Amino acid sequence: MSIFHFICKRTKTIQIKSGAGGFHESFSPWWRGLTSSVATEFRRLRHAYRPSKGQNRQVPISIRSLIFCLVCLSVSMGQTAEVIAAESNLDHKLSPLNDASAKPEFGVRNGSLIIAPIPFSDPMIDTGIALGAGYLFKIDEGSDPSMVGLGYLRSQNGSSAYGLTFNLALQDNRWSIGMTFIDADINYDLITALGTIPVSQQGKLIKSKLTYGITSDFHLGVSARYLESTIGSSNPIFPNLPTHIRLPNQFRTVGFGLLADYDRLDNKIYPTSGFNLSFSSTYNKPSGRFGDEYIKSILTYDKYFSLGENDVVAIRLTGCSAPGRVPFYDLCSIGGTDAFRGFNITQFLDNALVSSQVEYRKRLGKRLGVVAFGGIGGVGGGFDALNNVASAFGLGLRYRVSKKFPVDFAVDGSINDEQDSVLYISVGQRF
């Protein structure tokens, strides 16, 4: 019996509870009606709750926020570059929807508890289950929800991780403070010029950030990161790999960065118009003989056009720079830095990246939708030497899992320019 079948058999509802004056609602597992071959593949569960007009405003239930912090960050010990990029690019999507009432309730005791098992499938760490628990609450009337959460992940290839995270919104969203701790033991394949090499990576990650809202749309901030990691492999080729891959035991990296985010989207979950521009730049100091300091910067621009009530075009442009001698997990990555579909995130790693993606989204009714997407990207030693160019395109299906909120179950199939096909199953849009 697969992990997913066991969870579905044992779990009848996902319960969402709140404190005094709050609400209690149970959701039947929406994946019950899906075929098992598809359902066992989905990787992330991201969902947001906001009462409709006329109800007292409660703390929005955001499983989407919880899963992003506890699942994506848990995998980060094997995909650090991917998570750093994803975090900076998706922060704007984790905010709640517009206010539903002029008299919101707030206070820690009026928070909401979320407990959910999340089956997933990831091409790097196989299928598995992530267990997440989070408590969401509002510190003051005008701020977005704050969250304290924990999670545990285990996959069929032996990977495991646990994490703790919190994010606090203060003073009418003027300030935001967040921190995450991850302890992970991850097994994955690293694609190199010498072939595909199985790698085991153990380590600890601590990340924090502080942002300040210059306006309601524009935020500036600072970040810090500490990573301690040991990477090894039983493959006899591993000792002959370059030193930026064959890192010493207990290798440590300390980083400090700057953040900027300008958000003019009409909806945080399913944008149909507007744009988001995000930027991060992190100074990193490796330990020991590795020696070289480096700066990694990422710029992402997302733009959305509405072509009618049921049609949307989404565009993503990404640039990444990490010059110098950089540990492989912090290099720019097609798929890791930009959420590009079509390639393993360890296949195209280098000091610079530029990519563009476009997706056409069409709703076929209240529940069903389809998408067509494509993209092209290149990596190289610098922006003047993007010698490794890759492209991919694909089609996807969408099933709306909520009648109230635009959250979709997504199944995407892609084909790249090397004629390799990759299947992606998740919840929510790719960007």
MOFEN-V18656 format. One record per pair of residues at least 24 apart in sequence whose C-alpha atoms are under 10 Angstrom apart, sorted by the first residue. I is the first residue (numbers start at 0). J is the second residue. Records with the same first field share a line. If there is no record, write none. Layout:
I = J  J
This chain:
1 = 35  39  126  127
2 = 39  118  119  126  127  128  154  155
3 = 30  35  36  38  39  40  41  116  117  118  119  126  127  128
4 = 31  35  38  39  118
6 = 116  117  118  128
7 = 31  116  118
10 = 115  116
12 = 115
13 = 113  114  115  116
14 = 112  113  114  115
15 = 60  62  111  112  113  114  115
16 = 60  109  110  111  112  113  114  134
17 = 57  58  60  108  109  110  111  112  113  134  135  136
18 = 106  107  108  109  110  111  112  136
19 = 108  109  110  111
20 = 55  57  104  108  109  110
21 = 55  56  57  58  104  108  109  110  111
22 = 55  57  58  109  110  111
23 = 111  112
26 = 401
28 = 400
29 = 399  400  401  408
30 = 400  408
37 = 410  424
38 = 118  119  120  408  410  424  425
39 = 118  119  120  126  127  128  424
40 = 118  119  120  121  125  126  127  410  422  423  424  425
41 = 117  118  119  120  121  126  127  408  409  410  423  424  425  426
42 = 66  70  71  117  118  119  120  121  122  125  126  127  128  129  423  424  425  426
43 = 67  70  71  117  118  119  120  121  129  408  424  425  426  427
44 = 70  115  116  117  118  119  129  406  407  408  425  426  427
45 = 93  117  268  406  407  408  425  426  427  428
46 = 93  268  400  401  404  405  406  407  426  427
47 = 93  94  95  96  267  268  401  403  404  405  406
48 = 95  96  401  403  404
49 = 95  96  97  98  99  403  404
50 = 96  98  99  100  403
51 = 98  99  100  403
52 = 98  99  100
53 = 99  100  101
54 = 99  100  102  103
55 = 99  100  101  102  103  104
56 = 98  99  100  101  102  103  104  105
57 = 98  99  100  102  103  104  105  109  110  111  136  137  144
58 = 95  103  104  105  106  107  109  110  111  134  135  136  137  143  144  145
59 = 94  95  96  98  110  111  135  136  137  143  144  145
60 = 95  110  111  112  113  133  134  135  136  144
61 = 93  94  95  111  113  133  134  135  144  146
62 = 93  113  114  115  131  132  133  135
63 = 92  93  94  268  406  426  427
64 = 89  90  92  93  94  95  133  135  146  148  166
65 = 93  113  114  115  131  132  133  134  135  146  147  148  149  150  164  165
66 = 115  116  117  129  130  131  132  133  148  149  150
67 = 93
68 = 131  148  149  150  162  163  164  165  166  178  179
69 = 129  130  131  132  133  148  149  150  151  152  160  161  162  163  164  179  180  181
70 = 117  119  128  129  130  131  149  150  151  152  160  161  162
72 = 150  160  161  162  163  164  179  180  181  183  204  206
73 = 129  150  151  152  153  159  160  161  162  163  179  180  181  182  183  184  185  204
74 = 121  123  124  152  153  158  159  160  161  162  181  182  183  184  185
75 = 160  181  182  183  185  203  204  328
76 = 160  181  182  183  184  185  186  200  201  202  203  204  226  227  228  328
77 = 123  124  158  183  184  185  186  187  188  189  198  199  200  201  202  228  230  328
78 = 123  185  187  327  328  329  332  335  336  344  345
79 = 204  226  327  328  329  330  335  336
80 = 295  326  327  328  329  330  331  332  334  335  336  344  345  348
81 = 328  329  330  331  332  333  334  335  336  337  338  344  345
82 = 329  335  336  338
83 = 206  279  281  297  329  335  336
84 = 278  279  296  297  298  299  317  319  329  331  332  335  336  337  338
85 = 335  336  337  338  430
86 = 279  336
87 = 258  259  260  277  278  279  297  298  299  336
88 = 260  275  276  277  278  279  297  298  299  300  301  317  336  337  338  430
89 = 267  275  277  429  430
90 = 260  267  277
91 = 216  260  261  262  263  264  266  267  268  275  276  277
92 = 262  264  266  267  268  269  270  275  430
93 = 143  144  267  268
94 = 143  144  266  267  268
95 = 142  143  144  266  267  268
96 = 143  265  266  267  268  404
97 = 143  265  266  267
98 = 141  143
101 = 140
102 = 140  141
103 = 137  139  140  141
104 = 136  137  138  139  140  141
105 = 136  137  138  139  140  141  142  144
106 = 136  137  138  139  140
107 = 134  135  136  137  138  139  145
108 = 135  136  137  138
109 = 135  136  137  138
110 = 134  135  136  137  138  144  145  146
111 = 135  136  137  144  146
112 = 136  146  147  148
113 = 148
114 = 148  149  150
115 = 150
116 = 150  151  152
117 = 152
118 = 152  153  154
119 = 152  153  154  424  425
120 = 154  155  423  424  425
121 = 154  422  423  424  425
122 = 187  188  342  343  344  421  422  423
123 = 156  158  185  186  187  188  189  343  344  345
124 = 153  154  155  156  157  158  159  185  186  187  188
125 = 153  154  155  156  157  158  186  187
126 = 153  154  155  156  158
127 = 152  153  154  155  156  157  158  159
128 = 152  153  154  155  159
129 = 153  154  159  160  161
130 = 161
131 = 161  162  163
132 = 163
133 = 163  164  165
134 = 165
135 = 165  166  167
136 = 167  168
137 = 167  168  169
138 = 167  168  169  170  171
139 = 168  169  170  171  172
140 = 169  170  171  172
141 = 168  169  170  171  172  173
142 = 167  168  169  170  171  172  173  174  175
143 = 167  168  169  170  171  172  175
144 = 168  169  172
145 = 169  175  176  177
146 = 177
147 = 177  178  179
148 = 179
149 = 179  180  181
150 = 181
151 = 181  182  183
152 = 183
153 = 183  184  185
154 = 185  186
156 = 185  186  187
157 = 184  185  186  187  199
158 = 183  184  185  186  187  199  200  201
159 = 183  184  185  186  201
160 = 184  185  201  202  203
162 = 203  204  205
163 = 205
164 = 205  206  207
165 = 207
166 = 207  208  209
167 = 209
168 = 210
169 = 211
170 = 212
171 = 212  215
172 = 210  211  212  214  215  218
173 = 210  211  212  213  214  215  218
174 = 209  210  211  212  213  218  219  220
175 = 208  209  210  211  212  218  220
176 = 207  208  209  210  211  220  221  222
177 = 206  207  208  209  210  222
178 = 205  206  207  208  209  222  223  224
179 = 204  205  206  207  208  224
180 = 204  205  206  207  224  225  226
181 = 205  206  226
182 = 227  228
183 = 228
184 = 228  229  230
185 = 230
186 = 230  231  232
187 = 345
188 = 232  343  345  346
189 = 244  327  343  344  345  346
190 = 343  344  345  346  347  348
191 = 240  244  345  346  347  348
192 = 240  346
193 = 236  237  239  240
194 = 236
195 = 234  345  346
196 = 232  233  234  235  236  237
197 = 231  232  233  234  237
198 = 230  231  232  233  234  237
199 = 229  230  231  232  233
200 = 228  229  230  231  232
201 = 227  228  229  230  231  248  249
202 = 226  227  228  229  230  249  250  251
203 = 227  228  229  249  251
204 = 228  251  252
205 = 253
206 = 253  254  255
207 = 255
208 = 255  256  257  258
209 = 257  258
210 = 257  258  259  260
211 = 258  259
212 = 259  260  261
214 = 261
215 = 261  262  263
216 = 260  261  262  263  264  275
217 = 259  260  261  262  263  275  276  277
218 = 258  259  260  261  262  277
219 = 257  258  259  260  261  277  278  279
220 = 256  257  258  259  260  279
221 = 255  256  257  258  259  279  280  281
222 = 254  255  256  257  258  279  280  281  282
223 = 253  254  255  256  257  281  282  283
224 = 252  253  254  255  256  281  282  283
225 = 251  252  253  254  255  283  284  285
226 = 250  251  252  253  254  285
227 = 251  252  253  285  286
228 = 252
241 = 327
242 = 288  289  324  325  326  327
243 = 289  324  325  326  327  328  329  330
244 = 325  326  327  328
245 = 326  327
246 = 287  288  289  326  327
247 = 286  287  288  289
248 = 287
249 = 286  287
250 = 285  286  287  288  289  326
251 = 284  285  286  287  289
252 = 283  284  285  286  287  292  326
253 = 281  282  283  284  285  286  292
254 = 280  281  282  283  284  285  292  293  294  295
255 = 280  281  282  283  284  294
256 = 280  281  282  283  294  295  296
257 = 281  282  296
258 = 296  297
259 = 298
260 = 298  299
261 = 300
262 = 301
263 = 302
264 = 301  302  303
265 = 303
266 = 405
267 = 405
268 = 404  405  406  407  427  428  430
269 = 303  311  404  405  406  407  427  428  430
270 = 301  302  303  304  305  311  312  313  405  428  430
271 = 302  303  304  305  306  307  308  309  310  311  312  313  360
272 = 302  303  304  305  306  311  312  313
273 = 301  302  303  304  305
274 = 300  301  302  303  304  313  314  315
275 = 299  300  301  302  303  315
276 = 300  301  302  315  316
277 = 301  317
278 = 318  319
279 = 319
280 = 319  320  321
281 = 321
282 = 321
283 = 325  329
285 = 325  326
289 = 324  325  326
290 = 324  325
291 = 323  324  325  326
292 = 322  323  324  325
293 = 321  322  323  324  325  326  329
294 = 320  321  322  323  325  329
295 = 319  320  321  322  323  325  329  330  331  350  351
296 = 320  321  322  331  351
297 = 321  331  336  337  351  352
298 = 336  337  353
299 = 336  337  354  355
300 = 355
301 = 356  357  430
302 = 357  430
303 = 357  358  359
304 = 359
305 = 360
306 = 359  360  361
307 = 361
308 = 361  362
309 = 360  361  362  363  364  365  368
310 = 359  360  361  362  363  368  369  370
311 = 358  359  360  361  362  370
312 = 357  358  359  360  361  370  371  372
313 = 356  357  358  359  360  372  430
314 = 355  356  357  358  359  372  374  430
315 = 339  354  355  356  357  358  374  430
316 = 353  354  355  356  357  374  376
317 = 352  353  354  355  356  376
318 = 351  352  353  354  355  376  377  378  382
319 = 349  350  351  352  353  354  378  381  382
320 = 349  350  351  352  353  378  379  380  381  382
321 = 349  350  351  352  380  381
322 = 349  350  351  380  381
323 = 350  380  381
324 = 350
325 = 349  350
330 = 378
331 = 378  379
332 = 376  377  378
333 = 375  376  377  378  388  389  390
334 = 376
337 = 376  429  430
338 = 429  430
339 = 373  374  375  376  390  391  429  430
340 = 372  373  374  390  391  392  393  411  412  413  414  415  421  422  423  429
341 = 373  374  389  390  391  392  393  411  412  413  414  415  416  417  418  419  420  421  422  423
342 = 389  390  391  413  414  415  416  417  419  420  421
343 = 421
347 = 376  377  378  379  387  388  389
348 = 377  378  379  380  387
349 = 377  378  379  380  381  385  387
350 = 378  379  380  381  382  384  385
351 = 377  378  379  380  381  382  383  384  385
352 = 376  377  378  379  380  381  382  384  385  387  388
353 = 377  378  379  382  385  388
354 = 378  388  389  390
355 = 390
356 = 390  391  392  430
357 = 392  430
358 = 392  393  394  429  430
359 = 394
360 = 395  396  397  428
361 = 396  397
362 = 396  397  398  399
363 = 397  398
364 = 398  399
365 = 398  399  401  402  405
366 = 397  398  399  400  401  402  405  407  408
367 = 396  397  398  399  400  407  408
368 = 395  396  397  398  399  407  408  409
369 = 394  395  396  397  398  409  410  411
370 = 394  395  396  397  409  410  411
371 = 395  396  411  412  413
372 = 411  412  413
373 = 413  414  415
374 = 415
375 = 415  416
388 = 416
389 = 415  416  417
390 = 414  415  416  417
391 = 415  416  417  418  419  420  421
392 = 416  420
393 = 420  421  422
395 = 422  423  424
396 = 424
397 = 425  426  427  428
398 = 426  427
399 = 426  427
400 = 426  427
